[in-house]
Amino acid sequence: MKVIERQITYGPFLEQLRSAPARILLLDYDGTLAPFCVDRSLAVPYPGVPPLIVRIMSQGTRVVLISGRPVRELLLLSGISPQPEIWGSHGLERLMADGSYEVSSVPAHKDYLVAAAAILRDAGLEDRTEIKPGGVAVHWRGLTPAKAEKLAREVPQLWKPLLDRAPLSLLEFDGGLEIRVAGRGKGDAVRAILKESGPGAAVAYLGDDQTDEDAFQALKGNGLTVLVRPQSRPTAADIWLQPPHELLQFLEEWLRASGGQG
């Protein structure tokens, strides 16, 4: 892990993009395409992002959203039409661009997740709880730093009995924690997409927080990894872009390199 002090050029990647037999753009959602919101139902993309992505898709790039959010939320919020391929719930759900849908079954762990949600409810955190396929998250965005730090200390202790006896993992993200079934993650989604892409594809993954590090590692050596956030942090990514201006610039250059007009 290293802190990227300033943007490193991605010119060589754009050259590869121009002549690649296939182009694949992998995108996290919250914090990458959309700024964080206290009300998660209002987290829409930065202005200009959805139409640029639509134009990139029209030039033949396979665009894939890979997010911790459930697929249904991304469909409502992204504003990208026609819809791209979406891997939701950290890769447990997959919605293809043609509308076909599949979800990994996690019935053996359902009772554990119900228990995790009940623990939060009993602690008075029901209004900060999100239940999704394969996981239960608690959000503290919007709280004072002191209250957020208090929850960050207390929630793992509340969930510790479950974590000690169940095949569950604790995942930290920007603004909260998630307890989820062990197994699939964003890196698995990236590896599956790489396997499908064939040799020579130009692939980039854009993400912002700790949940994206698994994806950065999965793509390392096979594509461009991009940290998208206002401030840099220790990361396995190749370059750092500050949204929204540098994010929009990257998408415009992708469009031009793939034959469209920026």
C-alpha positions as CSV (number, residue, x, y, z in Angstrom):
1,M,0.0,0.0,0.0
2,K,1.2,3.5,-0.8
3,V,-0.2,7.0,-0.6
4,I,-0.3,8.6,-4.1
5,E,0.7,12.2,-3.6
6,R,-0.4,13.3,-7.0
7,Q,-2.0,12.0,-10.2
8,I,0.3,9.8,-12.3
9,T,-0.3,10.0,-16.0
10,Y,-2.5,7.3,-17.6
11,G,-1.5,8.2,-21.1
12,P,0.0,4.7,-21.8
13,F,-3.3,3.2,-20.8
14,L,-5.2,5.4,-23.3
15,E,-2.8,4.3,-26.0
16,Q,-3.7,0.7,-25.2
17,L,-7.4,1.6,-25.1
18,R,-7.3,3.0,-28.7
19,S,-6.2,-0.4,-30.2
20,A,-7.5,-2.9,-27.7
21,P,-9.8,-5.7,-29.1
22,A,-12.1,-5.1,-26.1
23,R,-12.6,-2.2,-23.6
24,I,-14.0,-2.8,-20.1
25,L,-14.7,0.0,-17.6
26,L,-15.4,-1.2,-14.0
27,L,-17.0,1.3,-11.7
28,D,-17.8,1.5,-8.0
29,Y,-20.7,3.7,-7.2
30,D,-20.8,5.5,-3.9
31,G,-17.9,7.9,-3.5
32,T,-16.7,7.2,-7.0
33,L,-19.5,8.1,-9.4
34,A,-21.7,9.7,-6.8
35,P,-20.8,11.9,-3.8
36,F,-21.7,10.5,-0.4
37,C,-25.0,11.6,1.1
38,V,-26.3,11.3,4.7
39,D,-29.6,10.1,3.1
40,R,-28.3,7.2,0.9
41,S,-31.5,7.3,-1.2
42,L,-30.4,10.7,-2.5
43,A,-26.9,9.6,-3.7
44,V,-27.1,10.4,-7.4
45,P,-24.0,10.7,-9.7
46,Y,-22.0,13.9,-10.2
47,P,-23.6,16.0,-13.0
48,G,-22.4,14.9,-16.4
49,V,-21.4,11.4,-15.4
50,P,-24.4,9.4,-16.6
51,P,-24.5,10.8,-20.1
52,L,-20.8,10.3,-20.5
53,I,-21.1,6.7,-19.5
54,V,-24.0,6.2,-21.9
55,R,-21.8,7.6,-24.7
56,I,-18.9,5.4,-23.7
57,M,-21.2,2.3,-23.8
58,S,-22.5,3.4,-27.2
59,Q,-18.9,3.2,-28.5
60,G,-18.6,-0.4,-27.6
61,T,-17.1,-0.4,-24.0
62,R,-18.5,-2.9,-21.6
63,V,-19.4,-0.8,-18.6
64,V,-19.9,-2.7,-15.3
65,L,-21.0,-1.2,-12.0
66,I,-19.6,-3.1,-9.0
67,S,-21.1,-2.0,-5.7
68,G,-21.9,-2.9,-2.1
69,R,-25.4,-1.6,-2.8
70,P,-28.2,-4.0,-3.9
71,V,-28.8,-4.0,-7.7
72,R,-32.3,-2.5,-7.3
73,E,-30.9,0.7,-5.7
74,L,-28.3,1.2,-8.4
75,L,-31.0,0.9,-11.0
76,L,-33.0,3.7,-9.3
77,L,-30.1,6.0,-8.6
78,S,-27.5,5.7,-11.4
79,G,-29.4,7.6,-14.1
80,I,-27.6,5.4,-16.7
81,S,-30.0,4.4,-19.5
82,P,-29.8,1.9,-21.1
83,Q,-28.6,0.2,-17.9
84,P,-25.1,-1.2,-17.8
85,E,-24.2,-4.6,-16.3
86,I,-24.4,-4.4,-12.5
87,W,-22.8,-6.6,-9.8
88,G,-24.5,-5.7,-6.6
89,S,-24.1,-6.6,-2.9
90,H,-20.3,-7.0,-3.4
91,G,-20.8,-9.4,-6.2
92,L,-23.6,-11.6,-4.8
93,E,-26.0,-10.2,-7.4
94,R,-25.5,-9.9,-11.1
95,L,-27.8,-8.1,-13.6
96,M,-26.7,-8.4,-17.2
97,A,-27.1,-5.5,-19.7
98,D,-29.9,-7.6,-21.3
99,G,-31.9,-7.7,-18.1
100,S,-31.1,-11.3,-17.0
101,Y,-30.5,-11.6,-13.3
102,E,-28.8,-14.0,-11.0
103,V,-28.1,-14.0,-7.2
104,S,-25.9,-16.3,-5.2
105,S,-27.8,-18.3,-2.6
106,V,-26.9,-17.8,1.0
107,P,-29.7,-19.7,2.9
108,A,-27.3,-21.4,5.3
109,H,-26.3,-18.0,6.8
110,K,-29.7,-16.3,6.7
111,D,-30.4,-16.8,10.4
112,Y,-27.0,-15.3,11.3
113,L,-27.8,-12.1,9.2
114,V,-31.3,-11.9,10.8
115,A,-29.6,-12.1,14.2
116,A,-27.1,-9.4,13.2
117,A,-29.9,-7.0,12.2
118,A,-31.8,-7.8,15.5
119,I,-28.7,-6.9,17.5
120,L,-28.6,-3.5,15.8
121,R,-32.3,-3.0,16.4
122,D,-32.1,-3.9,20.1
123,A,-29.2,-1.3,20.3
124,G,-31.5,1.4,18.9
125,L,-29.8,1.5,15.5
126,E,-32.6,0.3,13.3
127,D,-32.8,3.6,11.5
128,R,-29.1,3.3,10.6
129,T,-29.3,-0.4,9.5
130,E,-29.3,-1.6,5.9
131,I,-30.3,-5.2,5.1
132,K,-29.1,-6.6,1.7
133,P,-28.4,-9.9,0.1
134,G,-25.6,-11.5,2.1
135,G,-25.0,-8.7,4.5
136,V,-26.2,-6.2,7.2
137,A,-24.7,-2.8,7.3
138,V,-24.8,0.0,9.9
139,H,-24.2,3.6,8.7
140,W,-23.0,6.5,10.7
141,R,-22.5,9.2,8.1
142,G,-23.9,12.5,9.3
143,L,-23.1,11.9,12.9
144,T,-20.6,14.0,14.8
145,P,-17.1,12.5,14.7
146,A,-17.4,11.6,18.4
147,K,-20.6,9.7,17.9
148,A,-19.3,8.0,14.8
149,E,-16.1,6.9,16.6
150,K,-18.3,5.5,19.5
151,L,-20.3,3.4,17.0
152,A,-17.2,2.2,15.3
153,R,-16.0,0.9,18.6
154,E,-19.3,-0.5,19.9
155,V,-20.8,-2.3,16.8
156,P,-17.9,-4.8,16.4
157,Q,-18.4,-5.7,20.1
158,L,-22.1,-6.1,19.6
159,W,-21.5,-8.4,16.7
160,K,-18.6,-10.3,18.2
161,P,-20.6,-13.3,19.5
162,L,-21.8,-13.9,15.9
163,L,-18.4,-13.4,14.4
164,D,-16.9,-15.9,16.8
165,R,-19.3,-18.7,15.9
166,A,-20.5,-18.0,12.3
167,P,-18.8,-17.9,8.9
168,L,-19.2,-14.2,8.7
169,S,-16.7,-11.3,8.1
170,L,-16.6,-7.7,9.2
171,L,-16.1,-5.2,6.4
172,E,-15.2,-1.5,7.0
173,F,-16.4,1.0,4.4
174,D,-16.4,4.8,4.3
175,G,-19.1,5.7,6.8
176,G,-19.9,2.4,8.4
177,L,-19.4,-1.3,8.9
178,E,-20.9,-4.4,7.3
179,I,-21.2,-7.9,8.6
180,R,-21.5,-10.3,5.7
181,V,-21.3,-13.9,4.6
182,A,-17.7,-15.0,4.0
183,G,-16.9,-15.6,0.3
184,R,-17.7,-13.3,-2.6
185,G,-16.3,-9.8,-2.8
186,K,-15.6,-7.2,-5.4
187,G,-12.3,-8.9,-6.3
188,D,-14.2,-12.1,-7.3
189,A,-16.4,-10.0,-9.6
190,V,-13.3,-8.5,-11.2
191,R,-11.7,-11.9,-11.7
192,A,-14.9,-13.3,-13.2
193,I,-15.1,-10.4,-15.7
194,L,-11.4,-10.8,-16.6
195,K,-11.9,-14.5,-17.3
196,E,-14.8,-13.6,-19.7
197,S,-12.9,-10.7,-21.4
198,G,-10.3,-12.7,-23.3
199,P,-6.7,-11.6,-24.0
200,G,-5.7,-8.1,-24.8
201,A,-8.7,-6.3,-23.3
202,A,-8.1,-2.8,-21.9
203,V,-9.6,-2.8,-18.4
204,A,-9.8,-0.2,-15.7
205,Y,-11.4,-0.2,-12.3
206,L,-12.4,3.0,-10.5
207,G,-13.1,2.9,-6.7
208,D,-12.8,5.0,-3.6
209,D,-12.8,3.1,-0.3
210,Q,-11.4,0.0,1.5
211,T,-14.0,-2.3,-0.1
212,D,-12.4,-1.5,-3.5
213,E,-8.9,-2.6,-2.5
214,D,-9.8,-6.2,-3.1
215,A,-10.8,-5.2,-6.7
216,F,-7.6,-3.2,-7.2
217,Q,-5.5,-6.3,-6.1
218,A,-7.5,-8.6,-8.4
219,L,-6.8,-6.3,-11.5
220,K,-3.2,-5.6,-10.6
221,G,-1.0,-6.2,-13.6
222,N,-4.0,-6.7,-15.9
223,G,-5.4,-3.2,-16.1
224,L,-5.5,0.3,-14.7
225,T,-6.6,0.8,-11.1
226,V,-7.8,4.2,-10.1
227,L,-8.5,5.7,-6.7
228,V,-11.3,8.3,-6.9
229,R,-11.7,10.5,-3.8
230,P,-11.1,14.1,-2.7
231,Q,-8.1,13.1,-0.5
232,S,-5.5,10.4,-1.2
233,R,-4.9,7.5,1.2
234,P,-2.8,4.3,1.3
235,T,-3.9,2.2,-1.6
236,A,-3.0,-0.5,-4.1
237,A,-4.3,1.7,-6.9
238,D,-2.1,2.9,-9.7
239,I,-3.4,6.5,-9.9
240,W,-5.5,8.9,-7.9
241,L,-8.2,11.2,-9.4
242,Q,-10.1,13.9,-7.5
243,P,-13.8,14.0,-8.3
244,P,-15.7,15.4,-10.0
245,H,-13.4,17.3,-12.4
246,E,-10.7,14.7,-12.9
247,L,-13.2,11.9,-13.0
248,L,-15.1,13.7,-15.8
249,Q,-11.8,14.3,-17.6
250,F,-10.9,10.6,-17.4
251,L,-14.3,9.6,-18.8
252,E,-14.1,12.1,-21.6
253,E,-10.6,10.9,-22.5
254,W,-11.9,7.3,-22.5
255,L,-14.6,8.3,-24.9
256,R,-12.2,10.0,-27.3
257,A,-9.8,7.1,-27.1
258,S,-12.6,4.7,-28.0
259,G,-13.7,6.7,-31.0
260,G,-16.2,9.1,-29.6
261,Q,-16.2,12.8,-29.3
262,G,-15.4,14.2,-25.8
